[in-house]
Amino acid sequence: MKRYCGISRLIIILVSLGALTWAQSGVLGQSGQNYLPPKRHSPANKIKITVGDSGYLTLAAAVGTLNAAGTDCWLIIPKGSNETISAKLTANSNIFLEIEKDAIITQNITPAAIAGLSRDEACVVTWTNHGLATGDVILISGIAQPEWIALNDVHAITYIDTNSFSVPVNTSGYTSAYNPGTDPGSYNSTFRINGSLKGEGTVAFATNNVMSLGSGSKLKDVNFTGIGYVALCSVSKVRSDNCYFNGIDNGYRLKSTTGSQLINQRFDNVKNIAFNLYQSNNNMLSGTADSPSIGAYLEGSSYNDIKMQVSNATQNAYYLHNGSNYNRLECYAYNSHNYNFSLQTNCNYNRLISCVANTANVDENYNIYNSHYNTFIGCLGYNAKLNCFESAGGSCNNSFIACESWGTQGHYGFALIAEVDGGGAGAACNGNSLVACKTDGGSIADYFIGSATYSGFCANNSVIGCYGFSKTKPNLMLRNDINTNTIGNYLYNKSSFADAFSVSPDSFAGRRNTSNIFPNLSPVPPFTDVIGGGYREVTNGGSGYAGSTLTDGHFGCNAAKGGFGIKVLSGAHAGTGRELGFTKIDSSVNAVTIQVEGGGTINGHPAAVLTKQWDTLTIKSDGTNWIRIK
């Protein structure tokens, strides 16, 4: 028991509330007078009861009496005690429950087999003498019958009569009636907190047990364990601080919940989901999770603010799904099995800011699939198995700003992919922007636009001021096999690449080639500043694409420090009538080799060589190859 001023509780004060007599713990202070602890410990105008004291031997008895009296109360579960909740304990009054350190509440309410479920717009549940009131929360679980499995969840009920109530699930279109004789489904009531729960004690859940929180309720410093979770169902403005979930099935389930704050939560070895949101908006979530299945799962949930660290997720660290929009994530993810961050199916206008994703063992660090208008700002990715950043499956108008990808094990650092969507139809990956991004890429290329396998469109994407540092593979790859059309993409503003970019042979055939444009695209080392009339000087140290601007140009080639090569765009890529010139301006014997990418030729030869100072080569494209005109 708690001690105040070094003296144990000594006095039981009888307080009369109408016909009800309460046994209330008092405390003897140094002056010898009764007093309750300061208001910072005790809610104002609440009666204090220590469970286990004379008059209230169990928590159930205390709550039952409170419901009858309609009285708010401050209940204490004293240090070292163990209370079991084995029946419905919905507190009609506000309970301010404190679990002292080393105290345990075990919630072990036995579920009952479902007696009946109707096919209605709001499904009617049959439960004889259910004892529930409108707003109470139940858990339905174990249903195996097709269609009806959608009811396996927590539900806020609406009272109909003593033996029935409804839940907000539309079952009117179900093809088969529910069969309670063969289906193993069950329902269970919950321990509902309509006040606060705090302390350093533990709440332990038995199988199929859930604690539900009422609107405006508060949790603080509570430990949770066992096979169950905490539910916020059709409520608002719940506040939870510094709670700890260890080895539990799930953490929080938010369903139709708004304006709640779950702050600084800690989840260790949560078997399923730490934060699970369904149609819940304007909530704030923060904390850490180690080894969950999913750290934060959002379905149809919007305007939520999430700041988390998730490590070792057995599926995904963060998973936004099915119409989750306008959420803000500022999060860290490490060593997820699949994705670190995934936006799947119409998840639009989300913002990921300063996120870090380190190691995705099977898939991408950042994955966007069939989702649009999302913005990634200052995000980092390391060691993805496939691509570090990927926008695919019909994802359009997404922006990656000042993002970086390093150490990718798989294909690409950044990938905009026209991938098959849904039933096999071609997908579009259009209007995406990569701005001031950096990468050392993957095993194939730093940046990729197009498709290596699927049909679809990759059009009107922009790569602005980006950098690729790989020297052993293409920095930028445009590709469209089968029927993919890689058109109208805009690679701009001194995007700098260590080696070159690559295009598959059919990428620029027919209508698929003419509208990809490359103003101011430079290799590394970069060309020097333009000196009037489209003249650039290039030196040894690496190869790059000459003539990558829209205008004609002439290149002064300085091989004083060593011979080098310049790759020229194919005639098809450059377009008919494009003219380029090269002059060796140094006096060394080092050669400058001009070579055409993709197997193209200069006057039928794969390359031309400048060996002497003032040797000059001027070539013009006929739309297929290059013709030497000087």
C-alpha positions as CSV (number, residue, x, y, z in Angstrom):
1,M,0.0,0.0,0.0
2,K,1.0,3.6,-0.5
3,R,2.4,5.5,2.5
4,Y,2.0,9.2,3.1
5,C,4.3,11.0,5.5
6,G,5.7,7.6,6.5
7,I,2.4,6.5,8.0
8,S,0.2,3.7,6.7
9,R,-3.5,4.0,5.9
10,L,-5.2,3.7,9.3
11,I,-8.7,4.9,9.1
12,I,-11.8,3.9,7.2
13,I,-14.2,6.7,6.8
14,L,-17.8,6.0,6.1
15,V,-19.3,8.3,3.6
16,S,-23.1,8.3,3.1
17,L,-24.4,8.7,-0.5
18,G,-28.2,8.6,-0.1
19,A,-29.0,5.1,0.8
20,L,-25.6,3.8,-0.1
21,T,-22.8,3.7,2.5
22,W,-19.2,3.7,1.2
23,A,-16.1,2.4,2.9
24,Q,-13.5,4.9,2.0
25,S,-9.8,4.8,2.7
26,G,-8.4,7.8,4.6
27,V,-4.9,8.7,5.4
28,L,-3.5,9.9,8.7
29,G,-1.2,12.9,8.2
30,Q,1.4,14.3,10.6
31,S,-1.3,16.5,12.2
32,G,-3.4,13.5,12.9
33,Q,-6.1,14.6,10.5
34,N,-7.7,12.7,7.7
35,Y,-6.8,13.8,4.2
36,L,-6.7,12.5,0.6
37,P,-3.5,12.8,-1.5
38,P,-3.1,16.1,-3.3
39,K,-5.3,16.9,-6.3
40,R,-2.6,16.1,-8.7
41,H,-3.1,12.5,-7.6
42,S,-6.8,12.6,-7.1
43,P,-9.4,13.9,-9.6
44,A,-11.5,16.7,-8.1
45,N,-14.7,15.7,-6.3
46,K,-14.2,12.0,-6.8
47,I,-14.6,9.3,-4.1
48,K,-11.4,7.3,-3.5
49,I,-11.7,3.5,-3.0
50,T,-8.7,1.2,-2.5
51,V,-9.7,-2.2,-3.9
52,G,-9.2,-4.8,-1.3
53,D,-10.0,-2.4,1.6
54,S,-12.9,-3.2,3.9
55,G,-16.2,-2.9,2.0
56,Y,-14.8,-3.4,-1.5
57,L,-13.0,-6.7,-1.8
58,T,-12.9,-6.8,-5.6
59,L,-12.8,-4.4,-8.5
60,A,-15.9,-6.0,-9.9
61,A,-17.8,-5.3,-6.7
62,A,-16.6,-1.7,-6.7
63,V,-17.5,-1.1,-10.3
64,G,-20.9,-2.7,-9.9
65,T,-21.8,-0.5,-7.0
66,L,-20.6,2.6,-8.9
67,N,-22.9,1.7,-11.8
68,A,-25.8,1.4,-9.4
69,A,-25.0,4.7,-7.8
70,G,-24.0,6.7,-10.9
71,T,-21.0,8.0,-9.0
72,D,-17.6,8.9,-10.3
73,C,-14.8,7.3,-8.4
74,W,-11.0,7.1,-8.0
75,L,-10.2,3.4,-7.7
76,I,-6.7,2.1,-6.6
77,I,-5.4,-1.3,-7.3
78,P,-2.7,-1.5,-4.5
79,K,0.9,-2.6,-5.0
80,G,1.3,-6.4,-5.3
81,S,-2.4,-7.2,-5.7
82,N,-4.0,-9.2,-8.5
83,E,-7.5,-8.4,-9.6
84,T,-9.4,-10.5,-12.2
85,I,-12.2,-9.2,-14.4
86,S,-14.3,-12.2,-15.3
87,A,-17.6,-10.4,-16.3
88,K,-18.7,-7.3,-18.1
89,L,-17.5,-4.2,-16.2
90,T,-18.8,-1.3,-18.3
91,A,-18.5,1.6,-15.9
92,N,-21.5,4.0,-16.5
93,S,-19.7,6.5,-14.3
94,N,-16.2,7.8,-14.8
95,I,-13.6,5.6,-13.2
96,F,-10.2,7.0,-12.5
97,L,-8.4,3.8,-12.1
98,E,-4.8,3.6,-10.8
99,I,-2.8,0.4,-10.9
100,E,0.1,0.7,-8.6
101,K,3.5,-0.8,-9.4
102,D,3.6,-4.6,-9.4
103,A,-0.2,-4.8,-9.3
104,I,-2.0,-6.8,-12.1
105,I,-5.5,-6.7,-13.5
106,T,-6.2,-9.8,-15.5
107,Q,-9.1,-9.5,-18.0
108,N,-10.5,-12.9,-18.6
109,I,-14.1,-12.5,-19.7
110,T,-15.4,-15.8,-21.3
111,P,-16.8,-15.2,-24.9
112,A,-20.2,-16.6,-25.8
113,A,-21.2,-18.4,-29.0
114,I,-23.0,-16.1,-31.4
115,A,-26.8,-16.8,-31.3
116,G,-27.7,-15.0,-34.4
117,L,-26.8,-12.3,-37.0
118,S,-29.2,-10.7,-39.4
119,R,-28.9,-9.5,-42.9
120,D,-29.6,-5.8,-42.5
121,E,-28.0,-2.4,-43.3
122,A,-27.1,-2.4,-39.6
123,C,-26.6,-6.0,-38.6
124,V,-28.8,-7.1,-35.7
125,V,-27.0,-9.3,-33.2
126,T,-29.0,-11.7,-31.0
127,W,-27.6,-12.2,-27.5
128,T,-30.0,-13.2,-24.7
129,N,-29.7,-10.9,-21.7
130,H,-26.7,-9.1,-23.1
131,G,-26.7,-6.4,-20.5
132,L,-25.2,-3.8,-22.9
133,A,-26.1,-0.2,-23.5
134,T,-25.7,2.0,-26.6
135,G,-22.1,2.9,-27.0
136,D,-20.7,-0.2,-25.3
137,V,-18.1,-2.0,-27.3
138,I,-18.1,-5.7,-28.1
139,L,-15.5,-8.0,-29.8
140,I,-16.7,-10.4,-32.5
141,S,-14.1,-13.0,-33.4
142,G,-13.7,-16.4,-34.9
143,I,-16.3,-16.2,-37.7
144,A,-15.3,-18.4,-40.6
145,Q,-18.4,-18.2,-42.8
146,P,-17.7,-16.4,-46.1
147,E,-18.8,-12.8,-46.2
148,W,-19.6,-12.8,-42.5
149,I,-15.9,-12.7,-41.6
150,A,-16.1,-9.0,-42.1
151,L,-17.7,-8.8,-38.6
152,N,-14.5,-10.1,-36.9
153,D,-13.7,-6.8,-35.2
154,V,-14.7,-4.5,-32.4
155,H,-18.0,-2.7,-32.7
156,A,-19.8,0.0,-30.8
157,I,-23.4,-1.2,-30.4
158,T,-26.8,0.4,-30.5
159,Y,-29.3,-1.0,-28.0
160,I,-32.5,-2.5,-29.4
161,D,-33.9,-4.6,-26.5
162,T,-32.8,-7.0,-23.8
163,N,-31.8,-9.7,-26.2
164,S,-30.6,-7.8,-29.3
165,F,-28.6,-4.8,-30.5
166,S,-27.2,-3.7,-33.8
167,V,-23.6,-3.1,-35.0
168,P,-22.7,-0.7,-37.9
169,V,-21.9,-3.3,-40.6
170,N,-24.1,-3.6,-43.7
171,T,-24.9,-7.3,-44.2
172,S,-28.0,-6.7,-46.3
173,G,-26.4,-7.9,-49.5
174,Y,-24.9,-11.1,-48.1
175,T,-25.9,-14.1,-50.2
176,S,-26.2,-16.6,-47.4
177,A,-27.7,-16.3,-43.9
178,Y,-25.4,-16.7,-40.9
179,N,-25.5,-20.2,-39.5
180,P,-24.8,-20.1,-35.8
181,G,-25.1,-23.9,-35.6
182,T,-22.0,-24.5,-37.6
183,D,-19.9,-21.3,-37.5
184,P,-17.4,-21.0,-34.6
185,G,-17.9,-17.2,-34.2
186,S,-18.2,-15.7,-30.7
187,Y,-18.9,-12.3,-29.1
188,N,-17.5,-10.8,-26.0
189,S,-18.0,-7.7,-23.9
190,T,-15.1,-5.4,-22.9
191,F,-13.9,-3.6,-19.9
192,R,-14.7,0.0,-20.8
193,I,-12.8,3.0,-19.3
194,N,-14.8,6.2,-19.2
195,G,-12.3,8.2,-17.2
196,S,-8.7,7.3,-16.8
197,L,-6.3,4.4,-16.3
198,K,-2.8,5.1,-15.0
199,G,0.0,3.7,-12.9
200,E,2.9,1.4,-13.4
201,G,0.9,-1.8,-13.0
202,T,-0.1,-4.3,-15.6
203,V,-3.3,-5.2,-17.5
204,A,-3.1,-8.8,-18.8
205,F,-5.5,-10.0,-21.5
206,A,-6.8,-13.5,-21.8
207,T,-7.8,-14.8,-25.3
208,N,-10.4,-12.7,-27.1
209,N,-10.4,-9.9,-24.4
210,V,-10.3,-6.2,-25.2
211,M,-10.2,-3.1,-23.2
212,S,-12.2,-0.2,-24.7
213,L,-11.8,3.5,-24.1
214,G,-14.6,6.0,-24.0
215,S,-14.4,9.5,-25.5
216,G,-12.1,11.8,-23.5
217,S,-10.6,9.0,-21.5
218,K,-6.9,8.9,-20.6
219,L,-4.2,6.3,-20.2
220,K,-0.8,6.9,-18.6
221,D,2.2,4.7,-17.8
222,V,0.3,1.4,-18.0
223,N,1.8,-2.0,-19.1
224,F,-0.2,-4.3,-21.3
225,T,0.4,-8.0,-22.0
226,G,-1.4,-11.1,-23.1
227,I,-3.7,-12.0,-26.0
228,G,-5.8,-8.9,-26.6
229,Y,-5.6,-5.2,-27.3
230,V,-6.9,-1.7,-26.5
231,A,-9.7,-0.5,-28.7
232,L,-10.9,3.0,-29.5
233,C,-14.1,2.5,-31.3
234,S,-16.4,5.4,-32.4
235,V,-14.8,7.8,-29.9
236,S,-12.8,11.0,-29.9
237,K,-10.2,12.9,-27.9
238,V,-8.6,9.9,-26.1
239,R,-5.2,10.6,-24.7
240,S,-2.6,7.9,-23.9
241,D,1.0,8.6,-22.7
242,N,3.9,6.3,-22.1
243,C,2.2,2.9,-22.2
244,Y,4.1,-0.3,-22.8
245,F,2.9,-3.3,-24.8
246,N,5.0,-6.4,-24.4
247,G,4.4,-9.7,-26.2
248,I,0.8,-8.8,-26.9
249,D,-1.3,-9.8,-29.9
250,N,-2.0,-6.2,-31.0
251,G,-1.5,-2.7,-29.6
252,Y,-4.2,-0.2,-30.4
253,R,-7.2,-0.7,-32.7
254,L,-8.7,2.7,-33.8
255,K,-12.0,2.4,-35.6
256,S,-14.0,5.5,-36.6
257,T,-11.9,7.4,-34.1
258,T,-11.0,11.1,-34.3
259,G,-8.9,13.7,-32.6
260,S,-7.0,11.2,-30.3
261,Q,-3.4,11.4,-29.2
262,L,-1.4,8.2,-28.5
263,I,2.0,9.5,-27.5
264,N,5.3,7.9,-26.7
265,Q,4.0,4.3,-26.9
266,R,6.4,1.4,-26.7
267,F,5.7,-2.0,-28.4
268,D,8.0,-5.0,-28.0
269,N,7.2,-8.2,-29.9
270,V,3.7,-7.3,-30.8
271,K,2.5,-10.3,-32.8
272,N,0.4,-8.4,-35.3
273,I,-0.1,-4.6,-35.5
274,A,1.1,-1.9,-33.1
275,F,-1.2,1.0,-34.4
276,N,-4.2,-0.3,-36.5
277,L,-6.4,2.4,-37.9
278,Y,-9.6,2.0,-39.8
279,Q,-11.6,5.0,-41.0
280,S,-10.0,7.1,-38.3
281,N,-8.9,10.7,-38.9
282,N,-7.0,13.5,-37.3
283,N,-5.2,11.4,-34.8
284,M,-1.6,11.8,-33.5
285,L,0.5,8.7,-33.0
286,S,4.1,8.3,-31.8
287,G,6.4,5.7,-30.2
288,T,8.7,2.8,-31.0
289,A,7.9,-0.8,-32.1
290,D,10.3,-3.7,-32.2
291,S,9.4,-6.9,-34.2
292,P,5.7,-6.2,-34.9
293,S,4.1,-7.7,-38.0
294,I,3.2,-4.1,-39.0
295,G,4.2,-1.0,-37.1
296,A,1.4,1.3,-38.4
297,Y,-1.4,0.2,-40.6
298,L,-3.9,2.7,-42.0
299,E,-7.0,1.8,-44.0
300,G,-9.3,4.5,-45.2
301,S,-7.8,6.8,-42.6
302,S,-6.7,10.4,-43.3
303,Y,-5.1,13.5,-41.8
304,N,-3.2,11.5,-39.2
305,D,0.2,12.5,-37.9
306,I,2.7,9.7,-37.2
307,K,6.1,9.8,-35.7
308,M,7.5,6.4,-35.0
309,Q,10.5,4.2,-35.1
310,V,9.9,0.6,-36.3
311,S,12.5,-2.1,-36.3
312,N,12.4,-5.7,-37.6
313,A,8.9,-5.7,-38.9
314,T,8.0,-9.2,-40.0
315,Q,5.9,-7.7,-42.9
316,N,6.0,-3.9,-43.4
317,A,7.0,-1.1,-41.0
318,Y,4.4,1.4,-42.3
319,Y,1.5,0.4,-44.6
320,L,-1.1,2.8,-45.9
321,H,-3.9,1.2,-47.8
322,N,-7.2,1.7,-49.6
323,G,-7.9,5.4,-49.6
324,S,-5.7,6.7,-46.7
325,N,-5.1,10.3,-47.7
326,Y,-3.4,13.5,-46.4
327,N,-1.4,11.7,-43.7
328,R,1.9,13.0,-42.5
329,L,4.7,10.6,-41.6
330,E,8.0,11.5,-40.0
331,C,9.3,8.1,-39.3
332,Y,12.2,5.6,-39.1
333,A,12.2,2.0,-40.3
334,Y,14.9,-0.6,-40.0
335,N,15.2,-4.2,-41.3
336,S,11.6,-4.8,-42.5
337,H,10.9,-8.1,-44.2
338,N,8.9,-6.6,-47.1
339,Y,8.5,-2.9,-47.4
340,N,9.6,-0.3,-45.0
341,F,7.1,2.3,-46.3
342,S,4.2,1.2,-48.6
343,L,1.3,3.2,-50.1
344,Q,-1.1,0.9,-51.8
345,T,-4.3,1.6,-53.8
346,N,-5.6,5.1,-53.9
347,C,-3.5,6.5,-51.1
348,N,-3.2,10.1,-52.2
349,Y,-1.7,13.5,-51.0
350,N,0.3,11.9,-48.2
351,R,3.6,13.5,-47.0
352,L,6.6,11.6,-45.9
353,I,9.1,14.0,-44.4
354,S,12.7,13.2,-43.3
355,C,11.9,9.5,-43.2
356,V,14.7,7.0,-43.0
357,A,14.4,3.4,-44.4
358,N,17.3,1.1,-43.7
359,T,17.2,-2.4,-45.1
360,A,14.2,-4.0,-46.9
361,N,14.9,-7.7,-47.1
362,V,12.5,-8.7,-49.8
363,D,11.1,-5.6,-51.5
364,E,11.5,-1.8,-51.7
365,N,12.3,0.7,-49.0
366,Y,9.6,3.1,-50.4
367,N,6.8,1.7,-52.5
368,I,3.9,3.5,-54.1
369,Y,1.4,1.4,-56.0
370,N,-1.7,2.9,-57.8
371,S,-1.5,6.1,-55.5
372,H,-1.1,9.7,-56.5
373,Y,0.1,13.2,-55.5
374,N,2.2,12.0,-52.6
375,T,5.3,13.9,-51.6
376,F,8.5,12.6,-50.2
377,I,10.8,15.3,-48.8
378,G,14.3,14.6,-47.6
379,C,13.8,10.9,-47.3
380,L,16.7,8.5,-47.1
381,G,16.9,4.9,-48.2
382,Y,19.6,2.3,-47.6
383,N,20.1,-1.4,-48.6
384,A,16.8,-2.2,-50.4
385,K,16.6,-5.7,-51.8
386,L,14.9,-4.4,-55.0
387,N,14.4,-0.7,-55.6
388,C,14.9,2.0,-53.0
389,F,12.2,4.3,-54.2
390,E,9.5,2.9,-56.6
391,S,6.4,4.5,-58.1
392,A,4.5,1.8,-60.0
393,G,1.1,0.3,-60.8
394,G,-0.5,3.4,-62.2
395,S,1.0,5.8,-59.7
396,C,1.0,9.4,-61.1
397,N,2.0,12.9,-60.0
398,N,4.2,11.8,-57.0
399,S,7.2,14.0,-56.0
400,F,10.5,13.0,-54.6
401,I,12.4,16.0,-53.4
402,A,16.0,15.9,-52.0
403,C,15.7,12.2,-51.4
404,E,18.7,9.9,-51.4
405,S,19.3,6.2,-52.1
406,W,22.4,4.4,-51.1
407,G,23.6,0.8,-51.1
408,T,20.6,-0.6,-53.0
409,Q,21.1,-4.4,-53.4
410,G,18.6,-4.8,-56.2
411,H,17.7,-3.0,-59.4
412,Y,17.4,0.7,-59.1
413,G,17.8,3.6,-56.7
414,F,14.7,5.4,-58.1
415,A,12.2,3.7,-60.4
416,L,9.2,5.0,-62.2
417,I,7.6,1.8,-63.6
418,A,4.7,1.3,-66.0
419,E,3.6,-2.0,-64.4
420,V,0.5,-4.1,-65.0
421,D,-2.4,-3.0,-62.8
422,G,-5.2,-5.2,-61.6
423,G,-6.6,-7.4,-64.2
424,G,-3.7,-7.2,-66.7
425,A,-4.5,-3.9,-68.3
426,G,-1.5,-1.5,-69.0
427,A,-0.8,1.0,-66.2
428,A,0.4,4.5,-66.5
429,C,3.3,6.1,-64.5
430,N,3.0,9.7,-65.5
431,G,3.7,13.2,-64.2
432,N,6.1,12.1,-61.4
433,S,9.0,14.4,-60.4
434,L,12.4,13.7,-59.0
435,V,14.1,16.9,-57.8
436,A,17.6,17.2,-56.4
437,C,17.8,13.5,-55.6
438,K,21.0,11.5,-55.2
439,T,21.8,7.8,-55.6
440,D,24.4,5.3,-56.1
441,G,21.7,3.1,-57.6
442,G,21.3,-0.6,-57.8
443,S,22.7,-3.5,-59.8
444,I,21.1,-2.2,-63.1
445,A,20.9,1.6,-63.0
446,D,20.6,4.6,-60.7
447,Y,17.4,6.0,-62.2
448,F,14.9,4.0,-64.3
449,I,11.9,5.2,-66.3
450,G,9.8,2.7,-68.3
451,S,9.2,-1.0,-68.0
452,A,11.3,-4.1,-68.5
453,T,8.4,-6.5,-68.5
454,Y,5.0,-4.9,-68.6
455,S,2.9,-2.8,-70.9
456,G,1.8,0.8,-70.2
457,F,2.9,4.4,-70.4
458,C,5.7,6.3,-68.7
459,A,5.1,9.9,-69.8
460,N,5.7,13.5,-68.7
461,N,8.0,12.6,-65.8
462,S,10.6,15.1,-64.7
463,V,14.2,14.5,-63.4
464,I,15.5,17.9,-62.2
465,G,18.9,18.6,-60.7
466,C,19.5,14.9,-59.8
467,Y,22.8,13.1,-59.3
468,G,23.9,9.6,-60.0
469,F,27.3,8.4,-58.8
470,S,27.6,4.9,-60.2
471,K,30.5,4.4,-62.7
472,T,29.9,0.8,-63.5
473,K,26.3,0.9,-64.7
474,P,24.0,3.4,-66.4
475,N,23.0,6.4,-64.2
476,L,19.7,6.8,-66.1
477,M,17.8,4.1,-68.0
478,L,14.8,4.7,-70.2
479,R,13.3,1.5,-71.3
480,N,10.1,0.3,-72.9
481,D,9.9,-3.4,-73.9
482,I,6.7,-5.0,-75.4
483,N,4.2,-2.1,-75.6
484,T,5.4,0.3,-73.0
485,N,5.6,3.9,-74.3
486,T,8.3,6.0,-72.6
487,I,7.5,9.4,-73.9
488,G,7.6,13.1,-73.0
489,N,9.9,12.7,-70.1
490,Y,12.0,15.7,-69.1
491,L,15.5,15.3,-67.8
492,Y,16.6,18.8,-66.9
493,N,18.8,21.4,-65.2
494,K,22.3,20.0,-64.9
495,S,21.3,16.6,-63.7
496,S,24.8,15.1,-63.3
497,F,25.7,11.5,-64.0
498,A,29.0,9.7,-63.5
499,D,28.9,7.6,-66.6
500,A,26.0,7.8,-69.0
501,F,22.4,7.0,-69.6
502,S,21.0,4.0,-71.5
503,V,18.0,3.5,-73.7
504,S,16.8,0.2,-75.0
505,P,16.9,-0.1,-78.8
506,D,13.1,0.2,-79.2
507,S,12.6,3.0,-76.8
508,F,12.9,5.6,-79.5
509,A,11.2,3.8,-82.4
510,G,8.3,5.6,-84.1
511,R,6.1,7.7,-81.8
512,R,7.9,6.5,-78.7
513,N,11.1,8.5,-79.2
514,T,10.6,12.1,-80.3
515,S,9.3,13.8,-77.1
516,N,11.9,12.8,-74.5
517,I,14.0,15.9,-74.0
518,F,17.3,16.4,-72.3
519,P,18.2,20.1,-71.8
520,N,21.3,20.8,-69.8
521,L,22.0,17.1,-69.0
522,S,25.7,16.7,-68.2
523,P,28.1,13.9,-67.5
524,V,30.6,13.8,-64.6
525,P,33.1,15.4,-64.9
526,P,30.7,18.0,-66.2
527,F,31.2,20.1,-69.4
528,T,32.6,23.5,-68.7
529,D,30.3,26.6,-69.1
530,V,29.0,27.3,-72.5
531,I,31.3,29.9,-74.3
532,G,28.9,31.5,-76.8
533,G,27.5,29.6,-79.9
534,G,27.0,26.3,-78.1
535,Y,30.7,25.6,-77.5
536,R,31.7,23.3,-74.6
537,E,35.0,22.0,-73.5
538,V,35.4,18.5,-72.2
539,T,38.4,16.8,-70.7
540,N,39.5,13.3,-69.9
541,G,38.4,11.4,-66.7
542,G,35.2,9.8,-67.8
543,S,32.8,9.3,-70.7
544,G,29.5,11.0,-71.2
545,Y,26.9,11.8,-73.8
546,A,27.7,14.7,-76.1
547,G,24.9,16.6,-77.8
548,S,22.5,16.0,-75.0
549,T,21.1,19.5,-75.3
550,L,18.3,20.5,-77.6
551,T,20.5,22.8,-79.7
552,D,23.4,21.9,-81.9
553,G,26.9,22.1,-80.3
554,H,30.6,22.0,-80.8
555,F,32.9,20.4,-78.2
556,G,36.6,21.2,-77.6
557,C,38.3,18.0,-76.5
558,N,41.3,18.4,-74.2
559,A,43.2,15.1,-73.8
560,A,46.3,16.6,-72.3
561,K,46.0,14.5,-69.2
562,G,45.0,11.3,-71.0
563,G,43.0,9.9,-73.8
564,F,39.3,9.5,-73.3
565,G,36.0,8.7,-75.1
566,I,32.8,10.5,-75.7
567,K,29.6,8.6,-76.3
568,V,27.3,10.2,-78.8
569,L,23.5,9.7,-78.7
570,S,22.1,7.5,-81.4
571,G,20.9,9.1,-84.6
572,A,17.4,8.0,-83.7
573,H,17.6,9.6,-80.3
574,A,19.2,12.8,-81.5
575,G,16.7,13.3,-84.3
576,T,17.0,14.1,-88.0
577,G,19.2,17.1,-88.8
578,R,21.0,17.3,-85.5
579,E,24.6,18.5,-86.0
580,L,27.6,18.1,-83.6
581,G,31.2,19.0,-83.9
582,F,34.4,17.9,-82.1
583,T,37.9,19.5,-82.2
584,K,41.0,18.2,-80.4
585,I,42.5,21.3,-78.8
586,D,45.5,20.0,-77.0
587,S,49.0,19.1,-78.5
588,S,49.4,15.7,-76.8
589,V,49.4,12.4,-78.6
590,N,46.5,11.2,-76.5
591,A,43.5,10.2,-78.6
592,V,39.9,11.3,-78.3
593,T,37.4,8.6,-79.4
594,I,33.8,9.5,-80.4
595,Q,31.6,6.5,-80.2
596,V,27.8,6.1,-80.9
597,E,25.6,4.4,-78.3
598,G,23.3,1.5,-79.1
599,G,25.4,0.2,-82.0
600,G,25.0,3.3,-84.2
601,T,27.6,4.4,-86.7
602,I,29.5,7.4,-88.1
603,N,29.8,7.0,-91.8
604,G,29.3,3.2,-91.3
605,H,31.9,2.9,-88.6
606,P,31.3,2.4,-84.8
607,A,33.6,5.2,-83.9
608,A,35.8,8.1,-85.1
609,V,39.2,9.1,-83.6
610,L,40.9,12.4,-83.2
611,T,44.7,12.0,-82.8
612,K,46.3,15.4,-83.6
613,Q,45.8,18.9,-82.3
614,W,43.1,20.7,-84.3
615,D,41.7,17.5,-85.8
616,T,38.0,18.3,-86.3
617,L,34.9,16.1,-86.8
618,T,31.5,17.4,-87.7
619,I,28.6,15.0,-87.9
620,K,24.9,15.2,-88.8
621,S,22.1,12.8,-87.9
622,D,20.0,11.3,-90.7
623,G,17.5,10.0,-88.1
624,T,19.2,6.6,-87.9
625,N,22.9,7.1,-87.9
626,W,25.5,9.9,-88.2
627,I,27.0,11.2,-91.4
628,R,30.4,13.0,-91.4
629,I,30.1,16.3,-93.1
630,K,33.5,17.7,-92.2
